């Protein structure tokens, strides 16, 4: 795992440096199309159930109803936001989470804190490793598969981790990003809410 961490730091540093022009362009576009803030941060569950703040580029408008409550994701997600999501460009700031040590480049995707008490004994094992920008579940269906399938793939990754597997996932992810597969689940903008049963 030490080698994995060193590779995470090395590759993330290269990514951040090389992608600086991309970060700048996306930030300017978000500022003009969506307004402030440029980044979206949210608490997620990390390794050993530790809570951290994940950072992404913002993809939704902050539109509220007459009572001040945010409108649905469908109403707030613009065509520009959909493009950022479908191209996975909204995920690029997560390289800073990797540098900080909250995440890895490859691992189970970090999920909402609200899900923590809903996992069964097998599902919660996904938190035995650092969460990743991409993972085994992401290249095997991403948001188009069920929660049960997603967790099964996450736990399989935990039990079968190797540097060779990480390299395989990394390169398949590049192909998947260009094909824009599994971005959303049928009937949802991204993925339905996990309730502990679905």
C-alpha positions as CSV (number, residue, x, y, z in Angstrom):
1,X,0.0,0.0,0.0
2,X,3.0,2.3,0.5
3,X,3.8,2.0,-3.2
4,X,0.2,2.8,-4.1
5,X,0.3,5.9,-2.0
6,X,3.6,7.1,-3.5
7,X,2.2,6.5,-7.0
8,X,-1.0,8.5,-6.0
9,X,1.1,11.5,-5.0
10,X,3.4,11.3,-8.0
11,X,0.6,10.9,-10.6
12,X,-1.6,13.5,-8.9
13,X,1.1,16.1,-8.9
14,X,1.7,15.5,-12.6
15,X,-2.0,15.7,-13.3
16,X,-2.5,19.0,-11.3
17,X,0.5,20.6,-13.1
18,X,-0.5,19.5,-16.6
19,X,-4.2,20.3,-16.1
20,X,-3.7,23.8,-14.7
21,X,-4.9,25.4,-18.0
22,X,-7.9,23.1,-18.0
23,X,-8.7,24.0,-14.3
24,X,-8.5,27.7,-15.3
25,X,-10.8,27.4,-18.4
26,X,-13.4,25.4,-16.5
27,X,-13.4,27.8,-13.6
28,X,-14.0,30.8,-15.9
29,X,-16.8,29.0,-17.7
30,X,-18.5,28.0,-14.4
31,X,-18.2,31.6,-13.2
32,X,-20.0,32.9,-16.3
33,X,-22.5,30.1,-16.7
34,X,-23.3,29.1,-13.2
35,X,-21.9,31.9,-11.0
36,X,-20.2,31.4,-7.7
37,X,-19.0,29.3,-6.1
38,X,-16.8,27.5,-8.6
39,X,-16.3,24.4,-6.5
40,X,-18.8,22.1,-4.9
41,X,-17.6,20.5,-1.6
42,X,-19.4,17.8,0.3
43,X,-18.7,15.5,3.2
44,X,-18.0,12.0,2.1
45,X,-17.0,8.7,3.9
46,X,-13.3,7.8,3.6
47,X,-11.0,5.0,4.7
48,X,-12.0,3.5,8.1
49,X,-15.2,5.5,8.0
50,X,-13.3,8.8,8.4
51,X,-15.3,11.8,7.1
52,X,-13.6,14.2,4.7
53,X,-14.7,17.0,2.3
54,X,-14.6,16.0,-1.3
55,X,-14.1,18.8,-3.9
56,X,-15.6,18.9,-7.4
57,X,-16.4,21.5,-10.0
58,X,-19.9,22.8,-9.5
59,X,-22.4,21.5,-12.1
60,X,-25.8,22.9,-10.8
61,X,-27.4,26.2,-10.4
62,X,-28.3,27.4,-6.9
63,X,-32.0,27.9,-7.6
64,X,-34.5,27.7,-4.7
65,X,-38.2,27.7,-4.4
66,X,-40.3,30.4,-2.6
67,X,-39.4,28.8,0.8
68,X,-35.7,28.9,0.1
69,X,-35.3,25.1,-0.5
70,X,-33.1,24.0,-3.4
71,X,-35.1,22.8,-6.5
72,X,-34.6,19.2,-7.7
73,X,-31.4,18.2,-9.4
74,X,-33.2,17.9,-12.7
75,X,-34.3,21.5,-12.5
76,X,-30.9,22.8,-11.5
77,X,-28.6,20.8,-13.8
78,X,-27.9,22.8,-17.0
79,X,-26.6,21.5,-20.3
80,X,-23.2,22.8,-19.4
81,X,-23.4,20.9,-16.1
82,X,-24.4,17.8,-17.9
83,X,-21.4,18.1,-20.2
84,X,-19.0,18.5,-17.2
85,X,-20.5,15.3,-15.7
86,X,-20.6,13.2,-18.8
87,X,-17.0,14.1,-19.6
88,X,-16.0,13.6,-15.9
89,X,-14.4,17.0,-16.0
90,X,-16.2,17.9,-12.7
91,X,-14.1,15.2,-11.0
92,X,-10.7,16.8,-11.8
93,X,-10.4,18.8,-8.5
94,X,-10.4,15.4,-6.6
95,X,-6.7,15.1,-7.4
96,X,-6.3,17.6,-4.6
97,X,-8.1,15.2,-2.3
98,X,-5.6,12.5,-3.4
99,X,-2.6,14.7,-2.6
100,X,-4.1,15.5,0.8
101,X,-4.5,11.8,1.5
102,X,-8.2,11.6,1.7
103,X,-8.5,9.7,-1.6
104,X,-6.6,7.5,-4.0
105,X,-6.7,7.6,-7.8
106,X,-8.2,4.1,-7.8
107,X,-10.6,2.8,-5.1
108,X,-14.4,2.6,-4.3
109,X,-16.1,5.9,-5.0
110,X,-16.6,8.0,-1.8
111,X,-20.3,8.1,-0.9
112,X,-22.6,10.3,1.3
113,X,-22.2,10.3,5.0
114,X,-26.0,9.6,5.3
115,X,-25.4,6.1,3.9
116,X,-23.0,5.1,6.7
117,X,-25.6,3.6,9.1
118,X,-27.3,1.8,6.2
119,X,-24.5,-0.5,5.1
120,X,-24.6,-4.2,6.1
121,X,-21.5,-6.0,7.4
122,X,-20.2,-6.8,3.9
123,X,-21.0,-3.5,2.2
124,X,-19.1,-1.4,4.9
125,X,-15.9,-3.3,4.0
126,X,-15.6,-0.9,1.0
127,X,-14.1,1.6,3.5
128,X,-11.2,-0.6,4.3
129,X,-9.2,1.2,1.6
130,X,-9.0,4.8,0.5
131,X,-11.9,5.8,-1.8
132,X,-10.9,6.6,-5.4
133,X,-11.5,9.0,-8.3
134,X,-12.3,5.8,-10.3
135,X,-12.8,2.2,-9.3
136,X,-13.7,-1.3,-10.2
137,X,-17.5,-0.5,-10.0
138,X,-16.9,2.6,-12.2
139,X,-15.5,0.6,-15.1
140,X,-18.2,-2.1,-14.7
141,X,-21.3,-0.1,-15.0
142,X,-20.8,3.1,-12.9
143,X,-24.2,4.6,-12.2
144,X,-26.1,2.3,-14.5
145,X,-25.9,-0.7,-12.1
146,X,-27.8,-1.3,-8.9
147,X,-26.4,-0.4,-5.4
148,X,-26.1,-4.1,-4.6
149,X,-24.0,-4.7,-7.7
150,X,-21.9,-1.6,-7.0
151,X,-21.1,-2.7,-3.4
152,X,-20.4,-6.2,-4.5
153,X,-17.8,-4.9,-7.0
154,X,-16.3,-2.5,-4.3
155,X,-15.8,-5.4,-1.8
156,X,-14.4,-7.6,-4.6
157,X,-11.8,-4.8,-5.2
158,X,-10.9,-4.7,-1.5
159,X,-10.3,-8.4,-1.5
160,X,-8.4,-8.6,-4.8
161,X,-6.4,-5.4,-4.8
162,X,-3.1,-5.3,-6.6
163,X,-1.0,-2.6,-8.4
164,X,-1.7,-4.6,-11.6
165,X,-5.5,-4.3,-11.0
166,X,-5.2,-0.5,-10.3
167,X,-3.3,0.0,-13.6
168,X,-6.0,-2.0,-15.5
169,X,-8.7,0.1,-13.9
170,X,-6.9,3.3,-14.7
171,X,-6.5,2.6,-18.4
172,X,-10.0,1.2,-18.8
173,X,-11.3,4.4,-17.1
174,X,-9.8,6.5,-19.8
175,X,-11.6,4.5,-22.5
176,X,-14.9,4.7,-20.5
177,X,-14.6,8.5,-20.1
178,X,-14.3,9.0,-23.8
179,X,-17.2,6.7,-24.5
180,X,-19.2,8.4,-21.7
181,X,-20.7,5.1,-20.5
182,X,-22.8,4.6,-17.3
183,X,-23.1,8.3,-16.5
184,X,-26.6,8.0,-15.1
185,X,-29.2,5.5,-14.0
186,X,-32.5,5.1,-15.9
187,X,-35.0,7.7,-14.6
188,X,-32.4,9.6,-12.6
189,X,-29.9,12.4,-13.3
190,X,-27.1,10.3,-11.7
191,X,-28.0,7.5,-9.2
192,X,-31.0,6.9,-7.1
193,X,-30.7,7.5,-3.3
194,X,-29.4,4.5,-1.4
195,X,-31.9,3.4,1.3
196,X,-30.2,0.3,2.6
197,X,-32.5,-2.0,0.7
198,X,-32.0,-1.2,-3.0
